Each structure stands twice: as C-alpha cells, then as structure tokens.
C-alpha cells in the first residue's frame, strides 16, 4: 500500500508502479492523505485512489493499513503515515526518496529507495538505502528519425513554473531569439502561462506531452536541484536533446556531447553559448547521432518495466526479511502529538482555520511528548506563527506542548510566558518563569522579567 499525495513526477511514477506491478505477487492500493478536489485531473483516471478526507486523516489511514503487509510512502518527515503504520502493526515500512535533501527521518523505516545515486549520496544511513532509477513507457514516448532541413528550431522547457530553476527559457529570449530567426521557445507545465507570440509559446498543462517532445528539438532543464529529472528522460526517449544543469542528478542521465549537454547553469553566458551550439547542430549528422544516443539511453537505463521489476525485487526482499501480516492490525489508537502537529501544518496550508484549531487542541491534550527532533523545531515555528498572527491561545497550546516535551530552553520559556501574558494569565506566566529560572540559572533576562511580573501582582495588576 502506498500512502501520500498527488502531483507531478511523483504521481507519474506512482501511476506506472501501480500499472505494472505483478498482480500475482502484489495487491496494490493507493491512499491520498486529503480529500479529492472537484475537477481534479489524475494522471491515470482509472486508478482507484482512496482519499482519507480532511477531518480524520489519521483514523481513516489506520483503517486502510490494517491489512497491509508493506506501506510505501514518499520519504521525508511524515509522522502521520509512520505512526499509523506503527499502530496498525504493518510488518514493513518503505520510503521512496525523490529529492536531493537528506531524508531517512524515521527509525521505523526498513528500506529507503532512492531515485538516483545523487539522492543516495546525501542520505545519513546509506546502508539502509538502495537506488532504483525512475522509468518511462517507451511505447508512449516514441522516437522518429529526423528528416529535412530545420525550418524551425523548437526549444522546450517542461515543468511547473514555480519549480526553482537558474533560468526560465523565456528569461533567455533576448539572448536566443535575435541571432537565429528559426528559433521558437516553448514553455509547458503548470503555471507556464503568458501572452504567446509567434516565437514564444506558453503551452500550460499539456495532456499529450509526448507529442510536444516529439516536435521539439531541444529540452532546456536548468533546475537548481534535481534528483533525476523525469522530464529529461521522457524527452530523450522521443529524441529531444537535453541541455541540463551539470550539478544535479541529471548528470546521471546526460553525458555531455554524447546524448545531450551538461552546463554550468549558474552562468548565463555559458548557458546561452551551449544552447546556441545545440541550435547550430540541429539536423546535422552529428545531431541525429546524438538523438539516437538519447533514445538508446532511455531504452537501456529507464525502461519502466525494468524499473518496476527492481521495485518488486526490493519489496520481496523486505517481505522475506520482515515477514507478512498474520492478523489484521488495530484500526484505532492514539498517536503521538507529532501527528497532530503535522495535521495542523497541513490544515494551515489549506487555509482551514477550524481544522488547525482542532489539531492544536488535540496536540495539547495528548499525554505523550513530541517524539521527533524535527517536530520540536516545527512546533517552534508554528508557535511563532500564531504569536505573529494574534492567536495567543493557539500559541500557548503549542508552547505548552513543547514545555511538556522537555523543551525548556530560554526561548521556549519566554514565548510561553508571552502567550500567557497575552491571555491575561499573569500567575501562570510567573509559574513558567520560576520553572525556567531553575532550569536556566545563568540566563539573566528571566529573573528580570519575573521581578517585573511579581511587582505587577503585588500591586494587584493582572
């Protein structure tokens, strides 16, 4: 069972994994930790996603996991999935890490699957990690040999507009368009919208992106960070030659001068010169050879069926090591407050103040402490948010949870005191300060504040 969200390359890979897993070995189910948005366009509408909804994500997930032998989730800090897997006694927990930041956040994880060597190289526990490269459907992303002179040279950027890149393609227009009247710039993906001209085309979200790859000559992908680069692999399968940032995971895909170009994407002049060199090569024999090499790379390294077979092997090895479930697991249980904290952040991102308040109230009422170090730092950020936005009651609930969890440093003491004062709870603030002074005897600010508050109390001020 896979638990997580929807969107972008992650959704495409999850879709292909679901589509090609051997049903004689696996009975997959995909759970999405939200509610289905009206009009949501899935990458594959035929996949029966299960949506937890927003009101009780954890409880609904527990029910879904009660019969699972393996839970797979998108790696990173995800206490909701990991706590649910623990309480429902799932035998094996696997994360898929598809970004270039250190992950492996949860000790309960049995295996970390990294989508590239670049990703694995930054993980703190490489002995628990394996690399499985992403794949593409070669029969969908087809290759056609080039023919005839280049009447136009189409240069494509494919990816959502808000993805961090060194340069967007239209930002290079003044460098690329004047020297060669054949050149057109195409921008495809979520947010790639604007006023198109005869030489700059904003395509937005494209249903049949393979047709765009097949018509384009050059793909430009200048990501600031890239774990592997599924768009580049898809484009290469279609014979669209990539120009990519050399300091990302794309260096595992593109060999400079063989199947594409790698470039120092921080230097505009170098980027421009490389793209102009590629433009000059279009429709030459050398260019056609490079296109064939791009297709060959996709066939030899990124066939989705080979990718899925490796996933199957990894899953079977985990099952062999951990065993299968003997009985259905619990469908009810109280999680650590880390789960409520995650729910609060999720609801904050959706703008649902009611669910934010519910999650924070649940967190404050838990008996357990915050368990994960990242939960401590996240709770600090949440408390600061509530303080800055005039919600002292929610801020106090957060700082009280931190205090109960053993976070008694001067900053937490001061912020908890500030929240109590904001609610007129001067006596409580005095008690917090007295405890803080005992635990931080060398901090001068705390006694000074305590003296000021006790003076207020002695004068009958509250």
C-alpha positions in Angstrom: 0.0 0.0 0.0 1.2 3.5 -0.9 0.2 6.5 1.2 0.9 10.1 0.3 -0.3 12.8 -2.1 -0.7 13.5 -5.8 1.2 15.7 -8.2 4.0 16.0 -10.8 6.6 13.4 -11.4 5.7 11.6 -8.1 2.2 10.9 -9.4 3.5 9.7 -12.8 5.9 7.2 -11.1 3.2 6.0 -8.7 0.9 5.6 -11.6 3.3 3.5 -13.5 4.2 1.4 -10.5 0.5 0.7 -9.9 0.0 -0.1 -13.6 2.9 -2.6 -14.0 3.2 -4.3 -10.6 2.8 -8.1 -11.0 -0.6 -8.8 -9.6 0.4 -12.4 -8.9 2.8 -11.0 -6.3 1.1 -7.8 -5.1 -2.3 -6.3 -4.5 -1.6 -2.6 -4.5 -3.7 0.2 -3.1 -3.0 3.9 -3.3 -4.2 6.2 -0.4 -4.1 10.0 -0.8 -4.0 12.0 2.5 -6.5 14.6 1.6 -9.9 14.9 0.0 -10.5 14.8 -3.7 -10.6 18.2 -5.2 -13.5 18.9 -7.5 -12.4 18.5 -11.1 -9.1 17.0 -10.2 -7.4 15.6 -13.2 -5.5 12.4 -12.3 -2.5 11.3 -14.4 -4.4 8.0 -14.9 -8.2 8.3 -14.1 -8.5 4.5 -13.9 -6.6 4.2 -10.7 -9.0 3.8 -7.7 -7.3 6.2 -5.3 -8.6 6.1 -1.7 -8.9 9.6 -0.2 -8.8 9.9 3.6 -10.6 13.3 3.6 -9.6 16.1 6.0 -11.5 15.6 9.2 -9.8 12.4 10.5 -6.8 11.6 8.2 -5.0 9.5 10.8 -8.0 7.4 11.8 -9.0 6.7 8.2 -5.4 5.8 7.4 -5.3 3.3 10.3 -8.3 1.5 8.8 -6.7 1.3 5.4 -3.4 0.0 6.8 -4.9 -2.8 9.0 -4.4 -5.5 6.3 -1.3 -4.2 4.6 2.0 -6.1 4.6 4.1 -3.2 3.3 3.5 0.5 3.4 5.3 2.7 0.9 5.4 6.5 1.3 7.2 9.4 -0.2 10.2 9.9 2.0 10.7 12.8 4.4 9.2 13.9 7.7 5.8 12.1 7.7 4.6 11.3 11.2 1.1 10.6 10.1 2.0 7.7 7.8 4.7 6.3 10.1 2.7 6.5 13.3 -0.3 4.8 11.5 2.0 2.1 10.2 3.4 1.6 13.7 0.0 1.4 15.5 -1.6 -0.8 12.8 1.4 -3.1 13.1 2.4 -3.1 9.5 5.3 -5.5 9.1 7.4 -3.4 6.6 7.8 0.3 6.0 9.5 1.6 2.9 10.1 5.2 1.8 10.9 6.5 -1.7 13.2 9.4 -1.6 12.9 11.6 -4.7 14.6 14.8 -3.6 18.2 15.8 -3.1 17.9 16.6 0.6 18.9 14.2 3.5 15.9 12.2 4.5 15.6 8.9 6.4 13.8 10.8 9.1 12.1 7.8 10.8 13.9 4.9 12.5 10.9 2.6 11.8 11.7 2.7 8.0 13.1 -0.7 6.8 14.3 0.5 3.4 14.9 3.8 1.6 14.6 3.6 -2.1 16.5 6.5 -3.7 15.7 7.5 -7.3 19.3 8.2 -8.1 22.9 7.9 -6.8 22.8 11.6 -6.2 19.9 11.2 -3.8 21.6 8.2 -2.0 24.9 10.1 -1.6 23.3 12.6 0.8 21.4 10.1 3.0 22.7 9.7 6.6 22.2 5.9 6.5 23.3 4.7 3.1 23.4 1.1 4.4 19.6 1.2 4.6 19.3 2.6 1.1 19.1 1.3 -2.5 18.9 3.0 -5.8 16.1 2.3 -8.3 16.1 4.7 -11.3 12.8 6.1 -12.5 11.4 4.8 -15.8 9.2 5.8 -18.7 6.9 4.0 -21.0 9.0 3.6 -24.1 5.9 2.7 -26.3 4.3 6.0 -25.3 7.4 8.2 -25.7 8.4 7.1 -29.2 11.3 8.1 -31.4 11.1 9.2 -35.0 14.2 9.9 -37.1 14.8 13.4 -38.2 14.4 14.5 -41.8 15.0 17.5 -43.9 16.4 21.0 -43.1 15.4 22.8 -39.9 12.8 25.4 -40.9 12.2 26.0 -37.2 14.2 25.0 -34.1 11.9 24.5 -31.2 13.4 24.8 -27.7 11.3 23.4 -24.9 11.1 24.0 -21.1 8.8 21.4 -19.5 8.0 21.7 -15.8 5.9 23.7 -13.4 6.6 27.4 -13.3 7.2 27.6 -9.6 9.9 25.0 -9.6 13.3 26.6 -8.6 15.4 27.0 -11.7 18.5 29.0 -12.6 16.9 30.5 -15.7 13.5 30.0 -17.3 13.6 29.7 -21.0 11.7 33.0 -21.7 14.2 34.8 -19.5 16.8 33.9 -22.1 14.7 35.1 -25.0 16.8 38.2 -25.7 19.9 36.0 -26.0 18.4 33.2 -28.1 15.9 34.7 -30.5 17.8 37.6 -32.3 20.7 35.5 -33.7 18.5 32.9 -35.4 15.1 33.6 -36.9 14.3 29.9 -36.9 14.2 29.6 -33.1 11.0 29.3 -31.1 10.7 28.9 -27.4 8.0 26.7 -25.9 7.1 26.5 -22.2 4.9 23.7 -21.0 3.7 22.8 -17.5 1.6 24.0 -14.6 1.9 27.8 -14.4 3.6 28.2 -17.7 1.1 30.8 -19.0 1.5 34.2 -20.5 0.9 36.1 -23.7 2.2 33.9 -26.5 3.9 35.4 -29.6 5.0 34.0 -32.9 8.3 33.0 -31.2 7.4 32.4 -27.6 4.6 29.9 -26.9 3.1 29.3 -23.5 1.5 25.9 -23.6 0.5 25.4 -19.9 -0.5 21.9 -18.9 -0.4 19.6 -21.9 -2.3 16.3 -21.9 -0.1 14.6 -24.5 3.3 15.9 -23.6 4.9 13.2 -25.7 3.7 14.9 -28.8 5.4 18.1 -27.7 8.6 16.2 -27.0 8.4 14.7 -30.5 8.1 18.1 -32.1 10.7 19.9 -30.1 14.4 19.8 -30.9 16.0 20.8 -27.6 14.9 20.5 -24.0 16.3 23.0 -21.6 16.2 22.0 -17.9 18.2 24.3 -15.6 16.9 23.2 -12.2 18.5 24.4 -9.1 18.1 20.9 -7.6 17.0 17.8 -9.4 17.0 14.2 -8.1 17.0 12.6 -11.5 14.8 14.5 -14.0 11.9 12.5 -15.4 11.0 15.2 -18.0 14.5 14.9 -19.4 14.2 11.1 -19.7 10.9 11.4 -21.4 12.2 13.9 -23.8 15.3 11.8 -24.6 13.1 8.8 -25.3 11.5 11.0 -28.0 14.8 12.2 -29.5 14.6 15.6 -28.0 18.1 16.5 -27.0 18.5 17.9 -23.4 20.6 20.8 -22.1 20.7 20.3 -18.3 22.3 21.6 -15.2 25.6 19.8 -14.5 25.4 20.0 -10.7 22.1 18.0 -10.3 21.1 14.4 -10.6 20.7 14.9 -14.3 24.4 14.2 -14.7 23.5 10.6 -14.2 21.3 10.8 -17.2 23.1 13.1 -19.7 26.6 12.6 -20.9 27.9 15.8 -22.3 28.3 15.8 -26.1 27.0 12.2 -26.4 23.3 12.2 -25.7 22.9 15.9 -24.7 24.7 18.7 -23.0 25.6 19.5 -19.4 26.2 23.1 -18.5 27.1 25.3 -15.6 23.6 26.6 -15.1 24.7 29.4 -12.8 26.5 31.2 -15.7 24.1 32.8 -18.2 26.7 33.3 -20.8 27.7 29.6 -20.7 24.1 28.5 -20.8 23.4 30.7 -23.8 26.5 29.6 -25.7 25.7 25.9 -25.1 22.1 26.3 -26.3 23.3 28.3 -29.4 25.8 25.5 -30.1 23.0 23.0 -29.9 20.9 25.1 -32.3 23.7 25.1 -34.9 23.9 21.3 -34.7 20.2 20.7 -35.4 19.5 18.4 -38.4 23.2 17.6 -38.9 24.5 14.1 -38.9 26.1 14.7 -35.5 22.8 15.9 -34.2 21.0 12.8 -35.4 23.6 10.6 -33.8 23.0 12.5 -30.5 19.3 11.9 -30.8 19.8 8.2 -31.3 22.1 8.1 -28.3 19.4 9.9 -26.2 16.9 7.3 -27.2 19.4 4.5 -26.6 19.9 5.8 -23.0 16.2 5.7 -22.3 15.9 2.2 -23.6 18.9 0.8 -21.8 18.5 2.6 -18.4 15.0 3.9 -18.0 12.5 1.3 -19.3 9.6 1.4 -16.8 9.2 -2.4 -16.9 12.8 -2.9 -15.8 12.3 -0.2 -13.1 9.2 -1.9 -11.7 10.9 -5.4 -11.7 13.5 -3.8 -9.4 10.8 -2.4 -7.1 9.2 -5.8 -7.0 12.5 -7.4 -6.0 13.1 -4.8 -3.3 9.6 -5.3 -1.9 10.0 -9.1 -1.9 13.3 -8.8 -0.1 11.7 -6.7 2.6 8.9 -9.1 3.0 11.3 -12.0 3.3 13.2 -10.1 6.0 10.2 -8.8 7.9 7.5 -11.4 7.3 3.9 -10.9 6.4 1.0 -9.9 8.5 -0.6 -12.8 10.4 -3.7 -11.0 11.6 -5.5 -7.7 10.9 -3.9 -4.8 12.8 -5.6 -2.3 15.1 -7.9 0.2 13.5 -7.9 2.6 16.4 -5.1 4.0 18.5 -3.8 7.3 20.0 -0.9 8.7 18.1 2.0 10.9 19.4 1.3 14.6 19.2 3.7 14.7 16.2 0.7 13.6 14.1 -1.5 16.5 15.4 1.4 18.9 14.6 1.5 17.5 11.0 -2.2 17.9 10.7 -2.0 21.5 12.0 0.6 22.4 9.3 -1.4 20.6 6.6 -4.7 22.4 7.6 -2.7 25.7 7.8 -1.6 25.2 4.2 -5.2 24.7 3.0 -6.4 27.7 5.0 -8.9 25.7 7.1 -8.7 27.5 10.5 -11.2 25.2 12.1 -9.1 22.1 11.4 -6.0 24.0 12.5 -7.6 24.7 15.9 -8.8 21.1 16.3 -5.4 19.7 15.6 -3.6 22.1 18.0 -6.2 21.3 20.7 -5.7 17.6 20.2 -1.9 18.0 20.4 -2.1 20.0 23.7 -4.3 17.3 25.2 -2.0 14.3 24.4 -0.2 12.7 27.3 2.8 11.8 25.2 5.6 14.1 24.4 6.7 15.2 20.9 8.9 12.4 19.7 10.8 13.6 16.7 13.5 16.3 16.8 12.1 17.8 13.7 8.7 18.0 15.4 10.3 20.2 18.1 11.7 22.7 15.6 8.4 22.6 13.6 6.4 23.3 16.7 8.5 26.3 17.5 7.8 27.7 14.0 4.1 27.0 14.5 4.1 28.8 17.8 5.9 31.8 16.3 3.3 31.9 13.5 0.4 32.0 16.0 2.1 34.7 18.1 2.8 36.9 15.0 -0.8 36.4 13.8 -2.6 37.3 17.0 -3.6 33.9 18.2 -2.1 33.7 21.7 -4.4 30.8 22.8 -3.1 28.6 20.0 0.5 29.8 20.6 0.1 28.8 24.3 -1.2 25.4 23.3 1.9 24.8 21.2 4.4 26.1 23.7 2.7 24.1 26.5 3.2 21.0 24.3 6.9 21.9 23.8 7.3 22.5 27.6 5.7 19.1 28.4 8.0 17.6 25.8 11.1 18.7 27.6 11.8 21.8 25.6 12.6 24.2 28.4 15.3 26.4 26.9 15.1 30.2 27.5 13.4 30.9 24.1 10.5 28.5 24.8 10.1 29.8 28.3 9.9 33.4 27.0 7.5 32.5 24.3 5.2 30.5 26.6 5.3 33.4 29.1 4.4 35.9 26.3 1.5 33.8 25.2 0.2 33.5 28.8 0.5 37.3 29.3 -1.3 37.8 26.0 -4.2 35.9 27.5 -4.0 37.7 30.9 -2.7 34.7 32.7 -0.1 36.5 34.8 0.0 34.0 37.6 0.7 31.2 35.1 3.4 33.3 33.5 5.0 33.7 36.9 5.0 29.9 37.4 6.5 29.4 33.9 9.3 31.8 34.7 10.1 30.3 38.0 10.4 26.9 36.4 12.5 28.4 33.6 14.9 30.1 36.1 15.5 26.8 37.9 16.3 25.1 34.6 18.3 28.0 33.1 20.0 29.6 36.1 22.6 31.5 34.0 20.0 33.5 31.9 19.6 37.0 33.4 16.6 38.0 31.4 14.3 35.5 33.1 14.8 36.8 36.7 14.4 40.4 35.5 11.0 39.5 33.8 9.9 37.6 36.9 10.6 40.6 39.2 8.5 42.8 36.9 5.6 40.4 36.9 5.7 39.8 40.6 5.7 43.6 41.1 2.6 43.8 39.0 0.9 41.1 41.0 1.8 42.8 44.3 0.1 46.0 43.0 -3.0 44.0 42.2 -2.4 44.3 38.4 -3.4 41.2 36.3 
